[in-house]
Amino acid sequence: MDVIGISGSLRKESTNTKALNIALRFAREAGAAVRAVDLGQMAIPIYSEDIPAPPPDLLILQSVLLETDVILIASPEYNHSIPGGLKNVLDWLSVMDNPFDGKVTAIFGVSNGPFGTVRMQPQLRQVLANLGSIVLPKPQICIRNGNEAFTPSEELTDKNTENHLKTLVLKSLKLAEALKMPGIQI
Ligand SMILES: Cc1cc2nc3c(=O)[nH]c(=O)nc-3n(C[C@H](O)[C@H](O)[C@H](O)COP(=O)(O)O)c2cc1C
């Protein structure tokens, strides 16, 4: 199994990237080949139909995502919604050979408030559904008070949340494996 992780936060000390790294570690421990893509390192303009061709970085991202079995997205909530950078990438990919179509995706999020991205996640789920992705319904992981949610060694302080995250990752791998079985076509 191949797993790609995307963080919806571009900042270096991102709590979502920390949560993503934990999730990728769970996938690696389960035998998957994992990789994180850093949207902050990519030159991707705001989508416009007037831009004649997708930028090269987006083509690289698209090919990496087309090849993978599972996509993990950890994202913060900006103004109760999907951060613009992440939404822009999804908009771009939706008008290309869309790598989310028929692909298993698991989403989760960390915010530095009491609601833990609970308002953003249904919106992200809706956008991914439109892209044809199979988004794991549960467990829903909304990590609140992000600034206090990690130990200095970047582990989650709450072991229940950590277990839920592991369950989400393992379920996504199992579902992707099941979709590879002969006779399954979606
Ligand atoms: C533009 C902007 C909007 C934000 N809006 C929300 C919000 O609606 N809800 C929320 O819980 N936190 C909001 N936050 C705070 C984020 O939860 C906090 O910055 C969080 O740490 C971002 O995740 P990161 O650590 O992965 O960068 C906002 C932050 C920014 C920069």
The ligand as a Tripos MOL2 file, in Angstrom:
@<TRIPOS>MOLECULE
LIG
   31    33     1     0     0
SMALL
NO_CHARGES

@<TRIPOS>ATOM
      1 C1         -6.8650   32.7450    8.9610 C.3       1 LIG1
      2 C2         -7.1250   31.9280   10.1830 C.ar      1 LIG1
      3 C3         -8.4140   31.5860   10.5140 C.ar      1 LIG1
      4 C4         -8.6660   30.7650   11.6230 C.ar      1 LIG1
      5 N1         -9.9520   30.3900   11.8740 N.ar      1 LIG1
      6 C5        -10.1750   29.4800   12.8400 C.ar      1 LIG1
      7 C6        -11.4760   28.9210   13.0090 C.ar      1 LIG1
      8 O1        -12.4070   29.2440   12.3140 O.2       1 LIG1
      9 N2        -11.6320   27.9710   13.9570 N.ar      1 LIG1
     10 C7        -10.6030   27.5660   14.7570 C.ar      1 LIG1
     11 O2        -10.8130   26.7000   15.6010 O.2       1 LIG1
     12 N3         -9.3690   28.0780   14.6380 N.ar      1 LIG1
     13 C8         -9.1290   29.0150   13.6960 C.ar      1 LIG1
     14 N4         -7.8700   29.5130   13.5060 N.ar      1 LIG1
     15 C9         -6.7980   29.1190   14.4480 C.3       1 LIG1
     16 C10        -6.2060   27.7750   14.0730 C.3       1 LIG1
     17 O3         -6.9440   26.7730   14.6980 O.3       1 LIG1
     18 C11        -4.7480   27.6810   14.5530 C.3       1 LIG1
     19 O4         -3.9910   28.6990   13.9410 O.3       1 LIG1
     20 C12        -4.1640   26.3140   14.2840 C.3       1 LIG1
     21 O5         -3.0260   26.1390   15.0560 O.3       1 LIG1
     22 C13        -3.8140   26.1440   12.8190 C.3       1 LIG1
     23 O6         -3.2930   24.8620   12.5840 O.3       1 LIG1
     24 P1         -1.7070   24.5780   12.3820 P.3       1 LIG1
     25 O7         -1.1140   24.5420   13.7730 O.co2     1 LIG1
     26 O8         -1.6840   23.2390   11.7550 O.co2     1 LIG1
     27 O9         -1.1460   25.6670   11.5570 O.co2     1 LIG1
     28 C14        -7.6040   30.3470   12.4410 C.ar      1 LIG1
     29 C15        -6.2810   30.6980   12.0920 C.ar      1 LIG1
     30 C16        -6.0480   31.4680   10.9900 C.ar      1 LIG1
     31 C17        -4.6200   31.7990   10.6130 C.3       1 LIG1
@<TRIPOS>BOND
     1     1     2 1
     2     2     3 ar
     3     2    30 ar
     4     3     4 ar
     5     4     5 ar
     6     4    28 ar
     7     5     6 ar
     8     6     7 ar
     9     6    13 1
    10     7     8 2
    11     7     9 ar
    12     9    10 ar
    13    10    11 2
    14    10    12 ar
    15    12    13 ar
    16    13    14 ar
    17    14    15 1
    18    14    28 ar
    19    15    16 1
    20    16    17 1
    21    16    18 1
    22    18    19 1
    23    18    20 1
    24    20    21 1
    25    20    22 1
    26    22    23 1
    27    23    24 1
    28    24    25 2
    29    24    26 1
    30    24    27 1
    31    28    29 ar
    32    29    30 ar
    33    30    31 1
@<TRIPOS>SUBSTRUCTURE
     1 LIG1         1 GROUP 0 **** ****
